[in-house]
Amino acid sequence: MSRPLRLFVLLSSLFTLSSAAQFVSEAGYTLPAEETRIGDLYFAGTMLRIEGRLDGSALAGAQSVSVTGPVTRNLFLAAQNVDVSGTVVGDLVALCATLNVSGRIGGAVRVGAGTVYINGGVGQDVLAGCATLAIGKNSEVRGDIAAGCRSLEIAGTVRGDMKAVANEIVISGSIDGDVDVTVADKLTLTPDARIYGNLRYRSNKKLDIGNPDMVFGNIDHVLLPSPKEIEDMRDMKPRPGTFVTFFLPFTILSILGALVVGFLLVAIWKHVLNEGLARSFAHWGRTVGFGAIGFLIGPMSILVAFALIITIPVGLIAAAAYLVCLYLAKVLAGMFTGRLLFRIFGVHDISLWWAAPVGVVIVFGLCAIPYAGWAIWLASMAVGFGVIAELLGMSRIA
């Protein structure tokens, strides 16, 4: 068959399926028992009854849905109450308050509901999130069961495994596979129960499961922490220290601010800074010495100015200037450090555009280290004030 012909056949089949679908929007609809409907059924209303044969799938939103006839494909239902006593060849997907399955589901059952009763047969898995899930005595689930609910009761036969989280679990039926559950209050195996695989249950206390001899595999109890132990562990959880909560964000912001100031200084006084740093490297002992003296003499001079009442305005101006110098000294110490590092690695003609950011990040980062940072800060002040002294000396010579 040629490609155009195959495409024509495919489109024709899609058109045929879509034209066979029935859209019903009314208060109630019943597919009579003596009728056969070919194609999918889409329903929106109050009550849907499928008593005849539906050769297709049904997608419905209603207050009540009752399926007593055969459905050859799938059921997708959202309703208050769902009752399936007929045969469904495919899957049953439902969102409802109450689901009652007494018929035969050839595929899987996937449901979110308040209460789920399965008293018939399920050909594949059961996946349920509900308040109550009950697998009746005459039911058979050929696949696995995965459930999260408040109450779970297994009275029928499960050919696969069971995994569940529930407050209470009662098993009076037969489970061919493994049982892996997390249970809060109660796990009971009645005398009629049979678990041919392993039983693994998790709880925060040792439970009396009733009849452990009904388990043919191994029984493994995993002790979960109690609510009080969980709360105690939360209290023991390490909390972020003062450095992480306060100093780290402040350090990051101060580094960003210093980088901006450093780039501005380089952009405006690049040549002056290059010469000043060169002189500082040439006479590094003098630089550090004069810087330490300036750093220490500044506060003393300000205190003397405040002590003499007549010179208080001068003291205010000097204090403001000293604070500015404290910040600039740290930035200049970063430039000095950056140049020094590049020289150590054999790069002597590095531009300040590279040396400044590298040194500023290192100096500001090291100064933020708790305790040891104070010593690094004092050393950076000595270097920074020394560079300022060199720059002032150059301006006086000029």
N, C-alpha and C positions, 0 to 999 in steps of 0.2 A: 504494500500500500504506500503510495507516494506521500510526501510530507504535507502538501496542501489538502489531500484527501483525509489524512489523519487529523489535521487541524479542524477540518469541517465536521468530522464525526464527533470530535471532542466538544466543539462549540454547540453542536446540535444536542448532544447528551446533556450539557449544562443547561441549555434552554429548556429541554424537556423536563429536567428535574425541577427547575425553578417554576415552570408553569404548572407542575404537579403539586407544588406546595400549596397548602390552604392556610390563609390568614383569617382568623376569627377574632372579632372584638365585640363581645356582647356579654350580657350578664351570665348566661349559662349555655353550655354546649354539651351535647351528648352524641357520641358515635354509637349508633344502635348496634345491638349484638348481632343482628343478621347482616350487617354491612361490612364491606372491606374498603378501606380508604388507602389509595396508593399515593405516596408522596408524604412529605413532612407536614406536620401540623404545628402552627404557631397560634397560641391562644393568649388573650389578655382579657380577663373578666373575673367573675365571682366563683363559678363552679364549672369544673371540667370533668366529664365522665368519658372514659374510653372503654366501652363494653364490647365493641366489635374489633375487627382486625385492622391494625394500623401498619401498613407496609411502608415504614419509614421511621423517622424520629419525631418526638414531640418536645416542643419548647414552650413552657407555659408559666405564666404568672397569674395566680389565682388565690382565692381564699381557701378553696378545697379542691383537691385533685384525687380522683378515684380511677384506678386502672385495673379492670378485671379481664379485659381481653388481651390478646397477644400483640406485642409491639416488636417488629422485626429489627429495629435499630436501637436508638438510645432514648433515654428520658432525661431532660434538663428541666427541673422544676423548682419554682420558688413559690411557696404557699404556706398557709397556716397549718393545714393538715394534709398529709399525703398518705394514701392507702394503696398499696400495690399488691394485688392478689393474683394478677395475671402473670404471663410469661413475657420477660423482656430479654431479647437476644443480646443486646449490647449492654452498655453501662447505665447506671442510675446515678445521676448527680442531682442532689437536692439541698435546698436551703429552706428550712421549715421549723415549725415548733414541734410537730410530732410526725414521725415517720414510722409506718407499720408495713413491713414487708412479709407477706405470707405466701407470695408466689415464688417464681423462679427467676433470678437475675443471672443471665449467662455471663456477663462481664463483671465489672467491679462496682462497688457501692462507695460513693464518696459523698459524705453528708456533713453538714453543719446544722445541728438541731438542738432542741431542748431534750427530747426523749426519742430514742431509736429502739424499735423492737424488730428483730429479724427472726422470723419463725419459719422461713422457707429456705431456699437454697441460693447460694452465691457462688458463681463459677470462678471468680478471681478474688481480689483483695477487698477488704473492708477498711476504709479510712474514715474515721469519725472524730469530730470534735463536738461534744455534747455534754449535757448534764448527766444523762443516764443512757447506757448502752446495754441492751439485753439480747444475747444470742440464745434463742429458745431451744427447748429440748429436742424438737424435731428438725432443727435447722442443720445445715452443713455449709461450711465455708471452705472452699477448696484452695483458697490462697492464704495470705497472711492477714493479720489484724493489727492495725496501728490506731491507737485511740488515746485521746486525752479527755478525761471526763471526771465527774465526781463519783459516780457509781458504775461499776462494770460487773456484769454477770455473764458467765459462759456456762450454759447448760447443754449446748449442742456439741457438734463435732467441728474441729478446726484442723484442716489438713496441713497447714503451714505453721509459721511462727506467730507469736504474739508479742507485741511491744506496746506498753501502755503506761500512762501516768494517771493515777486516780487516788481518791481518798480511800475508797473501799473496793476490794476485788473479791468476788466469790466465784470459784471454779467448781462446777459439779459435772462438767462434761469431759470431753476427750480432746487433747491437743497433741497432734503428732510431732510438732517441732519444738523449738526452744521457747521458753517464756522469759522475757526480760522486762521487768516492771519496776516502777518507782511508786511506792504506796505510802500514804501518810498514816492511816489509822488501822486498816484491817486487811489481811490477806488470808482467805480461808479456802482450804481444799476439803470438800465433803467426801464421804466414803465412796461416792460414785465417780469421783474425779480421777482422771488419768492424764499424766504428762509424760510422754515418751521421750522427750528431749531433756535438756537441762533447765533448771529453774534458777534464775538470778533475780533477786529482789533487793531494792534499795529502800531503806527507811532509817529514821533517826532513832529507832529502838528495835529491840529483838521482838519479833512477832511470833505468836503461836499460830502456825499455819494449819493446825488441825491434824492432817494426815500426811506427814512427810513421806511415808512409804508408798504413796501414790505417785511419786516422782521416780521414774526409771533412770533418769540421768543424775547429774550432780546438782546439789543445792548449794548456792553461794549467796551469802548475805553480806551486802555492803552497807556498813553503818555510816549514815549521813550525819553531819553535825546538827545539833539541836538549834532552835532559834536563838537561845541564849549564847551558845558557842559561836554562832555566826555573828551575833552582835559584838561579842568579845573580840572576835577576829577583826571586825571592822574598826574597833577601838584601837587595836594593835597595829593597824595599817599605818605605815610611816607617812607623816604629813610633810608637805614641802617646807623646807626650812626658810628662815628669814631671808637668806641670800637669794633663793629661787623666787620667792613671792614679791620681794621688794627691790633688793639690790640688783638682781639680774636685769629686770626691765629698765631700771634707772641707769645701769651701766650701758646697756644698748643705746638708750637715748642719748647719753652723754657722749658716746663714741660717735654717733651720727652727727651730733652738734659739733664736736671737735673736728670731724672731717670737713664739715662745711666751712668752719672758721679757718682751718688749715688751707683749704683750696683758695679761699678769698685772699689770705695772706700771700700765697704763692702767686696768684694772679696779679696782685697789686705791687708787691715788693720782691719779685723773684730774684732779681740781681742783687739787691741789698741782702736778702736772706742767704743767698749763695756765698757772698763775701763774708758775712757775719759767721756762718757755720764753718767756713774755711779757717777763719781766725781762731774760732773756738777749738777746732781740731789741732791747729798749730800750737796753741797755748792752753791745752786742756786743763792743766793744773791751775793756772790762773783763773780760767773760766769757772771751774768748780769752786775755787776758794772765794772769789768775789761774789759768786752766786749765793753761796751759803751765808756770807756776811750780809748781803742785801736782803735775803729772805728773813734773817733773824733781826736785823736792825729796823726793818720796816715797821713791825708791830710796836717796837719800843718807841720809835719816834712818834707814832700816832698816839700812844698813851701819854707821852709828854705833852703833845699838843692839846689833848683833852684836859690834862691836869692844869694847864695854864688857861684860864678862862678866856683870855683875850684872843687866844689862837685856836679856839674851837672851830671856827669856819675853815681854817687851814687844815685842822685835823680831819674834818669831814671830807674835804677834797682829797686829802692824802689817803684816807681809808678807802674811798671809792677807787682811787688809782691803784692802791695795793691789791684790792680784790680783782681788778682787771688784770693786773700783772700775774696774780696767782693762776688765773685761767690761761693766759697767754704763755706763761712759763711751762705749763704742762704740755701745751701744743708744741712749743718750740723744743721741749725735751723729746717729744715724739719725732720731730724732724731730725734732731741730732741722733737719736737712736736708729732711725731708718738709714741715715747716711752711714753710721758706724757698722750696721749689719751688712750693708752692701759692700763696704770696704773690706770687712772680714772675709767675704766670699770673693774678693778680688775685683769687684766692680767699683772703680774710683770716680767715674764720670757720670754717675747715675743722676737723672733729672729729679728735681724736687717733686714733680708730679707723681713719681713712683715712690720716692723715699718717704715723703710726708705721710701718705695714707698708711703705709706699712708700719712706720714707727708709731704713729698716733694710735693705731689699733692695739699694738703691743703694749705701749705704756699705759693707756687707759684700761686695758684688760688686766694687766698685772696689778695696777693700783686697786682694782676691785676685789682682789683676793682677800678674804678675811684675815685679819691680824697681820700677815706678812705684807699686805698691800700698803700699810702705813710706812714701813721702811722704804719701800719702792717709791712711794709718793714723796718722801723727804728727799731721796736721792734725785728724783726728777725735778723737784723744786730747786735744788742746788744747781743742776745743769741748766734748767730753763732760765733762772735769774742770771746765771753767768752769761748765757747767750744774749739776754736783754742788755746786760752791762756792756758786752762787746758791741752791740748795735748802737747803744748810746755813745760809746767811745768813738765809733766811726762817724756819727753825726756831728760830734764835737770837733773832730779833725776836719771834716768837710766844711 
